[in-house]
Amino acid sequence: MAGPITGCLAAAEKDKQIMAARKTTRQEIDELRREIEELRRTRSGPRKAAAGKGRGKQAEAGMVERARAEFSDLEKAIEDLVKAAEDEITDRPVISLAVAFFLGLLIGRLTGR
């Protein structure tokens, strides 16, 4: 009997890791949104003197490139998490259902529903 329980606990731990990664991913998305908003404000704001334009454009281009690189990394991380979750569910569908059921019960109890 310890085998299914151990497997269920391992699946629950895996779910916790996925949820933690999603929170981290959500934080990274929020940070990227703030940076994009800052770029929009910078572009729509008043322009500096002609001497400062070159440096401003370079800084802007650097921020855009950095945002693109981070977004690409974030997209890859999300794809990896989704793939890992799909593999886990495919490999152990009954355990996945049991974990989902018990997590639903737990969340229901915690929220008072």
Secondary structure, DSSP 8 states (H G I E B T S, - for coil): -HHHHHHHHHHHHHHHHHHHHHHHHHHHHHHHHHHHHHHHHHHHS----HHHHHHHHHHHHHHHHHHHHHHHHHHHHHHHHHHHHHHHHHH-HHHHHHHHHHHHHHHHHHHT-
